[in-house]
Amino acid sequence: MILISDNLQITHPDIDRAVQELDPGPVQDLVRRCVVAGADAIDINSGPLVREPEKKMAFLVAAVQSVTDLPVLLDTTNPRAMEAGLRASKGRTVINGFSLEPAKLERILPLAGKYDVDIIGYLLYPNSHVPNDASERLGVAVALFQAFQKAGVDPERLIIDPVVAPVMWENGNRQDMAILSVIRTLPDLLGFPVRTIAGLSNLTTGRGPRVKKRLLESAYLPMLAEAGLTMALMNILHTETVQTARACEALVRDRIFTWAGW
């Protein structure tokens, strides 16, 4: 299971200030910490970047790649920022992401083919609403894949995000249990070994005791791993959760277990 750091977010005051001032220092410091903590990739969550989107996204990509050669995920709803990030990137890059929302189908999805990169597809309705159960999510997955094929992008470039629901939602825990069957079913449904990603931090969005939040994340992660999840987008600075993820990897991978190899 690939662990992707979701720590680099423009909602963090230090990162927002760094972007506004084009100061790479705070970005570089955070990324270095994420690499030491065990990140396999870095998600660059720039937000919509309303002002100077191209300049600011290019700055973020350059700042990250100045201290690591790990893959980067470009996490923005702004197509101009997305394309600027793709142009600026010097290494492996993933678009994060698109959905059945018309604007994203028209302006984000085509960039995957243009730049020949992986792209994450969210299982959301065209109005951005979250499906209620496994059946609805699978129906959206079929529609998403059809749109993907229509765009002429290599199917192997698709990564599906079933959209983890906050447990604080009225039916959040039931939705998150349904996601496990969705992950198991997708390869057979779509006819190829589709990769999947889950935003683990979404599980505990909202107020709540920090210790209990981390316990829930550490409990849900093994369930996702057993279901076959490919990538986990998470707070890589949560040491206990990272340790749980690595233990899951040692158990589910298809090779002989050794203590030395874990």
DRENKENU-139041 format. One record per residue (C-alpha): x negated, y negated, z negated. Coordinates in nm, 4 decimals. Example, Ala and Ser with C-alpha at 12.3 -4.5 7.8 and 13.67 -1.06 7.14 Angstrom:
! residues 2
@xx = -1.2300 yy = 0.4500 zz = -0.7800
@xx = -1.3670 yy = 0.1060 zz = -0.7140
***
This chain:
! residues 262
@xx = 0.0000 yy = 0.0000 zz = 0.0000
@xx = -0.1448 yy = -0.3328 zz = 0.1111
@xx = -0.1303 yy = -0.6050 zz = -0.1558
@xx = -0.0676 yy = -0.9554 zz = -0.0233
@xx = -0.1179 yy = -1.2550 zz = -0.2483
@xx = 0.1772 yy = -1.4958 zz = -0.2600
@xx = -0.0056 yy = -1.7393 zz = -0.4874
@xx = -0.0917 yy = -2.0027 zz = -0.2258
@xx = 0.2265 yy = -2.2088 zz = -0.2235
@xx = 0.2716 yy = -2.5756 zz = -0.1477
@xx = 0.5254 yy = -2.5940 zz = -0.4316
@xx = 0.2275 yy = -2.5762 zz = -0.6690
@xx = 0.1362 yy = -2.9399 zz = -0.7538
@xx = -0.2386 yy = -2.8847 zz = -0.7120
@xx = -0.1924 yy = -2.7261 zz = -0.3692
@xx = 0.0547 yy = -2.9920 zz = -0.2581
@xx = -0.1910 yy = -3.2631 zz = -0.3594
@xx = -0.4750 yy = -3.0852 zz = -0.1812
@xx = -0.2713 yy = -3.0672 zz = 0.1400
@xx = -0.1682 yy = -3.4315 zz = 0.1240
@xx = -0.5296 yy = -3.5393 zz = 0.0672
@xx = -0.6779 yy = -3.2720 zz = 0.2981
@xx = -0.9008 yy = -3.1614 zz = 0.0085
@xx = -0.9983 yy = -2.7949 zz = 0.0603
@xx = -1.1408 yy = -2.7486 zz = -0.2912
@xx = -0.8233 yy = -2.6444 zz = -0.4816
@xx = -0.7179 yy = -2.4131 zz = -0.1954
@xx = -1.0586 yy = -2.2487 zz = -0.1811
@xx = -1.0739 yy = -2.2038 zz = -0.5597
@xx = -0.7342 yy = -2.0346 zz = -0.5682
@xx = -0.8133 yy = -1.8073 zz = -0.2752
@xx = -1.1415 yy = -1.6988 zz = -0.4347
@xx = -0.9491 yy = -1.6009 zz = -0.7501
@xx = -0.7003 yy = -1.4025 zz = -0.5433
@xx = -0.9784 yy = -1.2164 zz = -0.3627
@xx = -1.1464 yy = -1.1241 zz = -0.6929
@xx = -0.8074 yy = -1.0107 zz = -0.8293
@xx = -0.7756 yy = -0.7569 zz = -0.5472
@xx = -0.5798 yy = -0.9203 zz = -0.2650
@xx = -0.5875 yy = -0.7415 zz = 0.0701
@xx = -0.4391 yy = -1.0435 zz = 0.2519
@xx = -0.3399 yy = -1.4039 zz = 0.1776
@xx = 0.0049 yy = -1.5500 zz = 0.2411
@xx = -0.0149 yy = -1.9216 zz = 0.3244
@xx = 0.3222 yy = -2.0583 zz = 0.2144
@xx = 0.3159 yy = -2.4130 zz = 0.3479
@xx = 0.6866 yy = -2.4817 zz = 0.3318
@xx = 0.8471 yy = -2.6741 zz = 0.6218
@xx = 0.5675 yy = -2.9367 zz = 0.6433
@xx = 0.7921 yy = -3.2148 zz = 0.7684
@xx = 0.5087 yy = -3.4668 zz = 0.8161
@xx = 0.2031 yy = -3.3863 zz = 1.0289
@xx = 0.2829 yy = -3.0125 zz = 1.0346
@xx = 0.0138 yy = -2.9164 zz = 1.2856
@xx = -0.2647 yy = -3.1004 zz = 1.1064
@xx = -0.1724 yy = -2.9701 zz = 0.7621
@xx = -0.1245 yy = -2.6064 zz = 0.8636
@xx = -0.4549 yy = -2.6081 zz = 1.0526
@xx = -0.6169 yy = -2.7526 zz = 0.7395
@xx = -0.4721 yy = -2.4756 zz = 0.5211
@xx = -0.5835 yy = -2.1984 zz = 0.7554
@xx = -0.9340 yy = -2.3444 zz = 0.7810
@xx = -0.9603 yy = -2.3840 zz = 0.4020
@xx = -0.8556 yy = -2.0225 zz = 0.3405
@xx = -1.0772 yy = -1.8759 zz = 0.6101
@xx = -1.3778 yy = -2.0746 zz = 0.4904
@xx = -1.3954 yy = -1.8498 zz = 0.1813
@xx = -1.2530 yy = -1.5146 zz = 0.2991
@xx = -1.2135 yy = -1.3059 zz = 0.6115
@xx = -0.9016 yy = -1.1327 zz = 0.4793
@xx = -0.5939 yy = -1.1364 zz = 0.7052
@xx = -0.3629 yy = -1.4350 zz = 0.6602
@xx = 0.0155 yy = -1.4570 zz = 0.6772
@xx = 0.1569 yy = -1.7872 zz = 0.8029
@xx = 0.4675 yy = -1.8537 zz = 0.5962
@xx = 0.6594 yy = -2.1528 zz = 0.7338
@xx = 0.9936 yy = -2.2276 zz = 0.8970
@xx = 0.8384 yy = -2.5021 zz = 1.1112
@xx = 0.7585 yy = -2.3685 zz = 1.4612
@xx = 0.5072 yy = -2.6461 zz = 1.5258
@xx = 0.3204 yy = -2.5651 zz = 1.2061
@xx = 0.3358 yy = -2.1940 zz = 1.2853
@xx = 0.1812 yy = -2.2359 zz = 1.6285
@xx = -0.0846 yy = -2.4712 zz = 1.4946
@xx = -0.1789 yy = -2.2101 zz = 1.2371
@xx = -0.1997 yy = -1.9402 zz = 1.5029
@xx = -0.4257 yy = -2.1593 zz = 1.7143
@xx = -0.6481 yy = -2.2436 zz = 1.4171
@xx = -0.6855 yy = -1.8917 zz = 1.2809
@xx = -1.0153 yy = -1.7155 zz = 1.3438
@xx = -0.9105 yy = -1.3753 zz = 1.2122
@xx = -0.6178 yy = -1.1371 zz = 1.1860
@xx = -0.2941 yy = -1.3308 zz = 1.1516
@xx = 0.0668 yy = -1.2347 zz = 1.0767
@xx = 0.3745 yy = -1.4511 zz = 1.1378
@xx = 0.5958 yy = -1.4652 zz = 0.8295
@xx = 0.8519 yy = -1.4552 zz = 0.9742
@xx = 1.1769 yy = -1.4527 zz = 1.1712
@xx = 1.5361 yy = -1.3377 zz = 1.1330
@xx = 1.8575 yy = -1.3311 zz = 1.3359
@xx = 1.8943 yy = -1.7027 zz = 1.2717
@xx = 1.9165 yy = -1.8518 zz = 1.6262
@xx = 1.6461 yy = -2.1146 zz = 1.5739
@xx = 1.3982 yy = -1.8509 zz = 1.4586
@xx = 1.4825 yy = -1.6175 zz = 1.7458
@xx = 1.4263 yy = -1.9007 zz = 1.9905
@xx = 1.1193 yy = -2.0701 zz = 1.8446
@xx = 0.9378 yy = -1.8322 zz = 1.6055
@xx = 0.9779 yy = -1.4838 zz = 1.7566
@xx = 0.8271 yy = -1.5727 zz = 2.0992
@xx = 0.5037 yy = -1.6768 zz = 1.9272
@xx = 0.4340 yy = -1.3121 zz = 1.8381
@xx = 0.4134 yy = -1.2219 zz = 2.2047
@xx = 0.2310 yy = -1.5386 zz = 2.3034
@xx = -0.0470 yy = -1.4846 zz = 2.0480
@xx = -0.0242 yy = -1.1022 zz = 2.0307
@xx = 0.0128 yy = -1.0875 zz = 1.6518
@xx = 0.2223 yy = -0.8971 zz = 1.3991
@xx = 0.5455 yy = -1.0590 zz = 1.2848
@xx = 0.7700 yy = -1.0006 zz = 0.9846
@xx = 1.1434 yy = -0.9705 zz = 1.0437
@xx = 1.3833 yy = -1.0377 zz = 0.7555
@xx = 1.7005 yy = -0.8334 zz = 0.7233
@xx = 1.9300 yy = -1.1344 zz = 0.7007
@xx = 2.2460 yy = -1.2290 zz = 0.8861
@xx = 2.2308 yy = -1.5120 zz = 1.1450
@xx = 2.3656 yy = -1.7493 zz = 0.8763
@xx = 2.0734 yy = -1.6442 zz = 0.6493
@xx = 2.3028 yy = -1.4563 zz = 0.4104
@xx = 2.1688 yy = -1.1384 zz = 0.2495
@xx = 2.3446 yy = -0.8101 zz = 0.3401
@xx = 2.5318 yy = -0.6516 zz = 0.0497
@xx = 2.4194 yy = -0.2904 zz = 0.0699
@xx = 2.2049 yy = -0.0357 zz = 0.2523
@xx = 2.4530 yy = 0.0158 zz = 0.5356
@xx = 2.4715 yy = -0.3558 zz = 0.6119
@xx = 2.0938 yy = -0.3905 zz = 0.5969
@xx = 2.0472 yy = -0.1053 zz = 0.8422
@xx = 2.2995 yy = -0.2636 zz = 1.0777
@xx = 2.1018 yy = -0.5875 zz = 1.0658
@xx = 1.7799 yy = -0.3900 zz = 1.1249
@xx = 1.9219 yy = -0.2500 zz = 1.4506
@xx = 2.0286 yy = -0.5967 zz = 1.5679
@xx = 1.6900 yy = -0.7404 zz = 1.4692
@xx = 1.5048 yy = -0.4692 zz = 1.6598
@xx = 1.7211 yy = -0.5236 zz = 1.9671
@xx = 1.6380 yy = -0.8947 zz = 1.9612
@xx = 1.2723 yy = -0.8038 zz = 1.9166
@xx = 1.2786 yy = -0.5729 zz = 2.2186
@xx = 1.4591 yy = -0.8361 zz = 2.4262
@xx = 1.1751 yy = -1.0769 zz = 2.3511
@xx = 0.9349 yy = -0.8280 zz = 2.5078
@xx = 0.7081 yy = -0.7922 zz = 2.2040
@xx = 0.5302 yy = -0.4621 zz = 2.1377
@xx = 0.7424 yy = -0.2710 zz = 1.8814
@xx = 0.4290 yy = -0.1848 zz = 1.6868
@xx = 0.3957 yy = -0.5552 zz = 1.6044
@xx = 0.7132 yy = -0.5536 zz = 1.3929
@xx = 0.7063 yy = -0.5475 zz = 1.0124
@xx = 1.0455 yy = -0.5388 zz = 0.8398
@xx = 1.1270 yy = -0.7155 zz = 0.5151
@xx = 1.4477 yy = -0.5723 zz = 0.3640
@xx = 1.4692 yy = -0.8777 zz = 0.1322
@xx = 1.4382 yy = -0.7953 zz = -0.2362
@xx = 1.7231 yy = -0.9524 zz = -0.4323
@xx = 1.6738 yy = -1.1316 zz = -0.7652
@xx = 1.7976 yy = -0.9043 zz = -1.0434
@xx = 1.9804 yy = -1.2057 zz = -1.1876
@xx = 2.2256 yy = -1.1929 zz = -0.8978
@xx = 2.5602 yy = -1.0353 zz = -0.9806
@xx = 2.4726 yy = -0.7228 zz = -0.7789
@xx = 2.0963 yy = -0.7752 zz = -0.7657
@xx = 1.9923 yy = -0.4485 zz = -0.9254
@xx = 2.2266 yy = -0.2474 zz = -0.6993
@xx = 2.0902 yy = -0.4224 zz = -0.3910
@xx = 1.7339 yy = -0.3479 zz = -0.4950
@xx = 1.8130 yy = 0.0197 zz = -0.5406
@xx = 1.9735 yy = 0.0206 zz = -0.1943
@xx = 1.6534 yy = -0.1229 zz = -0.0465
@xx = 1.4727 yy = 0.2008 zz = -0.1355
@xx = 1.6962 yy = 0.4049 zz = 0.0954
@xx = 1.6604 yy = 0.1381 zz = 0.3659
@xx = 1.2814 yy = 0.1722 zz = 0.3592
@xx = 1.3087 yy = 0.5513 zz = 0.3837
@xx = 1.5598 yy = 0.5375 zz = 0.6691
@xx = 1.4082 yy = 0.2718 zz = 0.8967
@xx = 1.1502 yy = 0.4915 zz = 1.0778
@xx = 1.4146 yy = 0.7455 zz = 1.1828
@xx = 1.6703 yy = 0.4770 zz = 1.2630
@xx = 1.4388 yy = 0.2769 zz = 1.4902
@xx = 1.2446 yy = 0.5713 zz = 1.6266
@xx = 0.8901 yy = 0.4712 zz = 1.5325
@xx = 0.6841 yy = 0.4399 zz = 1.2096
@xx = 0.7945 yy = 0.0853 zz = 1.1339
@xx = 0.5972 yy = -0.0921 zz = 0.8640
@xx = 0.7747 yy = -0.2603 zz = 0.5746
@xx = 0.6996 yy = -0.5435 zz = 0.3353
@xx = 0.8739 yy = -0.6478 zz = 0.0140
@xx = 0.8494 yy = -0.9734 zz = -0.1793
@xx = 0.8044 yy = -0.8352 zz = -0.5289
@xx = 0.8142 yy = -1.1812 zz = -0.6862
@xx = 1.1716 yy = -1.2254 zz = -0.5571
@xx = 1.2812 yy = -0.9580 zz = -0.8048
@xx = 1.2326 yy = -1.1855 zz = -1.1056
@xx = 1.3157 yy = -1.5228 zz = -0.9505
@xx = 1.4797 yy = -1.7534 zz = -1.2030
@xx = 1.4543 yy = -1.7935 zz = -1.5754
@xx = 1.3645 yy = -1.5057 zz = -1.8025
@xx = 1.1049 yy = -1.3782 zz = -2.0513
@xx = 0.7667 yy = -1.3545 zz = -1.8800
@xx = 0.6736 yy = -1.0217 zz = -2.0398
@xx = 1.0012 yy = -0.8606 zz = -1.9334
@xx = 0.9696 yy = -1.0041 zz = -1.5831
@xx = 0.6303 yy = -0.8422 zz = -1.5361
@xx = 0.7587 yy = -0.5160 zz = -1.6802
@xx = 1.0402 yy = -0.5111 zz = -1.4232
@xx = 0.7932 yy = -0.5755 zz = -1.1409
@xx = 0.5688 yy = -0.2943 zz = -1.2650
@xx = 0.8691 yy = -0.0604 zz = -1.2849
@xx = 1.0078 yy = -0.1431 zz = -0.9391
@xx = 0.6749 yy = -0.1211 zz = -0.7580
@xx = 0.6346 yy = 0.2595 zz = -0.7979
@xx = 0.9881 yy = 0.3030 zz = -0.6619
@xx = 0.8954 yy = 0.0998 zz = -0.3546
@xx = 0.5721 yy = 0.2954 zz = -0.3147
@xx = 0.7522 yy = 0.6306 zz = -0.3314
@xx = 1.0032 yy = 0.5076 zz = -0.0712
@xx = 0.7132 yy = 0.4408 zz = 0.1640
@xx = 0.6623 yy = 0.0648 zz = 0.1398
@xx = 0.3646 yy = -0.0493 zz = 0.3471
@xx = 0.2943 yy = -0.3932 zz = 0.1989
@xx = 0.3789 yy = -0.5716 zz = -0.1250
@xx = 0.3866 yy = -0.9516 zz = -0.1352
@xx = 0.3154 yy = -1.0383 zz = -0.4973
@xx = 0.1459 yy = -1.2561 zz = -0.7540
@xx = -0.1970 yy = -1.0992 zz = -0.7298
@xx = -0.3026 yy = -1.2644 zz = -1.0570
@xx = -0.0625 yy = -1.0381 zz = -1.2503
@xx = -0.3328 yy = -0.7895 zz = -1.3471
@xx = -0.1061 yy = -0.5192 zz = -1.4885
@xx = 0.1108 yy = -0.5152 zz = -1.1756
@xx = -0.1962 yy = -0.4861 zz = -0.9528
@xx = -0.3204 yy = -0.1943 zz = -1.1626
@xx = 0.0186 yy = -0.0269 zz = -1.1240
@xx = 0.0031 yy = -0.0773 zz = -0.7472
@xx = -0.3416 yy = 0.0811 zz = -0.7247
@xx = -0.2263 yy = 0.3760 zz = -0.9347
@xx = 0.0727 yy = 0.4216 zz = -0.7024
@xx = -0.1607 yy = 0.4183 zz = -0.4040
@xx = -0.3758 yy = 0.6913 zz = -0.5582
@xx = -0.0687 yy = 0.9116 zz = -0.6079
@xx = 0.1128 yy = 0.8658 zz = -0.2764
@xx = -0.1741 yy = 0.8608 zz = -0.0283
@xx = -0.2154 yy = 1.1737 zz = 0.1818
@xx = -0.5525 yy = 1.2975 zz = 0.0610
@xx = -0.7008 yy = 1.4933 zz = -0.2276
@xx = -0.7044 yy = 1.2971 zz = -0.5527
@xx = -1.0337 yy = 1.2354 zz = -0.7357
@xx = -1.0951 yy = 1.0168 zz = -1.0373
@xx = -1.4045 yy = 0.8767 zz = -0.8692
@xx = -1.2015 yy = 0.7762 zz = -0.5638
@xx = -0.9452 yy = 0.5802 zz = -0.7628
***
